[in-house]
Amino acid sequence: MKVTRETKRLLYAFYFPGIFLFLLWSVKLFEMQFGWDLRAYGNYPRDVSRLYGILLQPVIHEDILHLWSNTLPLLILLWALFYFYGDIYFKVFGWIWIMSGILTWMIGRPAYHIGASGLVYGISFFLFFSGVIRQRRSLMALSAIVAFLYGGIVWNMFPIAEYIAPQTSWEGHLSGAISGTALAFWMRRLGPQREEPLPEEYPEDDDEDGNEYPDDEEVSRS
């Protein structure tokens, strides 16, 4: 069976998401295997001596259940980002990672903030707003899908989430959402753009000067 170019592109879009998720699971499995506790390397707000947590936050998770809850959303969203925004994929991914980490460090409560949920929120909001801004049919359809699948996550990016689940880092979620939204506007002129309308063609009954010959029923006879 012949594999088409589009099929290869669809499959290739899983390449980087697969590598990233392999990294996350490897860190957690090694942590469990050797009895490590990496939570102390998370993002601790406003502690200058722990700025490294801004970079390490997405790769550290509380437990297997925490990691698993982020795995499927990351796989889907990273695939969509790679497939539709391949030209700026790494820029978007890298900036969301850094920006969401910095914002969490600035606004977060005094606690270790860990997990890749900030990336999930950042990519979700980037895909949604970027599709709306660019007015490209395929990207607008993607925006609608993202809104349908992940629209409910907005409730976990406000302080009320802390009362429902005290260990939830709503600050990390909010930071990711702000970062993704800001990047959607900032990078609106990079990557795929709105389709240009097809040029209008003259009707077949135009004369050489581009003047349209009127139909018989449109002619008034005296």
N, C-alpha and C positions, 0 to 999 in steps of 0.2 A: 504494500500500500504506500502510495506516494504521500510524503509529508509536505504540506504546502508551506509557503513562507509565513503566512499568517499563523498557522499552527505552531511553527517554530517560535514565532514572536510571543505567542500566548504562553508557551512553556518556558521560554527564556525569562519571562517576567517573574517567574518563581525563583530564579537563581539566587539573587541577593536576599530576598526575604528568607529563603531556606538557610542561607549561611548565617544570617543574623539570629534566627531562632535557634539554630544549632549552638551558637555562642551562648545564648541565654540559658539553654538547658544544660550545657556543659558546665557553666559556672555553678548552677544550682546542684547538679549531681556531684561535682567535686566538693562543694561545700558540705553536702550530706555525707559523702564518703569519708572525708577527713575530719568531720566534726567541727568545721569552721563556723563562725558566726560573722557574716559580712555586713550585718545591719549597721554596725558602727562606722562603716565606710559610706553610708548613705548621705543624702543632702541635708545638712543641718543648717537651717537659716541663720544668717547674719553672724556666723562664726567664721572669721577670716582664716583661721588655722585649718578649716575643713573645706576649703573651696573645691578640693578634689571631688567632693560629693556631687558637684554639679555634673561632672562627667560620668561618675559611677552610678548615679541613681537608677538609670534605666536597666542596668544589667543585674541589679540585686533585687531579690524577691523574698517575701516572708517565708513562703513554703511552696510546695508543689501546686496546691490549689490556686494560690495567688498567681503563679507563673502560668498555669493552664488557662486562667480567666483572661489573660492577655494574649495567649498564643494565637488563637483563631482570629480575633480581630486584627492583630498585627499581620498575619499571613494575608488576609483579604485586603486590608488597606494598603500594605506595602506593595502587594501585587498590582493593585489598581494604580497606585502612584507611579510605579515603574512602567506599566503598560501605556498609560495615557500621558505621562510627563517624563518620558525617558531622558530627554535632553537636559532637564534641570533636576532630575531625581535626587542626586546626591547633595545638591545645594539645599533643596527643600528639607531633606531628611536631616542633614547636618545642622541647619539653622534652627529647626524645630527642637532638636536635641539640646542645643546650647541655650536658645532663648527660653525655653520652658524651664530648664534647670536654673537659669539666672533669676527668672521671675519667682520661682518657688523659693529660692534662697532669700529673696527680698521680702516676700509677703507671707511665707509659711510660719506656722506656729513652732515653738521650740520643741522639735522632735526630729527623729531621723525619717526623712521622706525617701521611700524606696519604691521601685517598680517602674514598668514601662508604660503605665497608663497615660502619662503625660504625652508620650508619643502617639498613643491611640487617639487621644483628643486632638492633638495638633494636626495629625494627618487627616482626621475626619473633617475638621473645620476647614482645612486648606482645600480639600477636594470639593466640599460643598460650595464654599464661597468662590473658589476659583472658577468652577463651572458656571456659576451665575454671572460672574464678572465678564468672562470671555465670550459668553453667548454662543458657544459652539455646541451643536446639537448633541454630539456624543458625550461631551463633558457635562452638559445640562442633564442628560439622562443619568449620568453617573452621580450627579448631585442629588437627584431624586432618590436614587437607590441608597445612597449614604444616609440621607435623611430618614428613609424608611427603616433601614436596618439599625441605625445608631442614634436616631432622634431622641430616644429615651435617656441617653446618657447625660443630657444637659442638667438633669436634676442632681447629679453627683458632683457638680462643679460649683455648688453654693454651700455656705456654712451649715445649712440644714442637714447636709449629708453627715456631718460630724455627730449629730444627735442620733441619727439612725444607726450608723456604724462608726463608732469613735475612732477606729484605726484608719478610716478612709481619708486619704490626703486630697480633700477637695481643692486645696491650694495648688497641688500638682496638676489636677484636672483643669482648673481654671487657667493656669499658666500655659498649659498646652493649647487650650482653645484660643486664648489671646494670641499666642505665637502663630498658630496656623492661620487665623483670620488676618493678622498683620501681613504675613507672607503672601497670602492670596492677593492682596492689594499691591504689595511691594513688587512682586514678580509678575504682575499681570501682563507685562509686555514681553516676557520671556516664555519660551516653550510654545505649545500649540495656541493658535489664535482663531478668532472667528472666521468662518468660511466666507470668502468673497463671493458676492452674488454673480451668477453667470451673466455675461453681457447679453443684452437684448438683441435679437436678430430681426432684421427687417422681414416683413411678410413677403411671401413669394411673389405677390402681385405688385411689389414696389417697382418704380421705374428706375432708371440708372441714376437719377439725382436723389434717390431716396424718398421720393414722393409716392404715397400710397395711392393706387388706383381705387376709386370707390366702387363698391359693389353696385349692381344694377338697381337693387331695391333701395339704395341710399341716394339715387339720383332723382332729382325733381325735374319732371318734364313739363314744359309749358305748351 
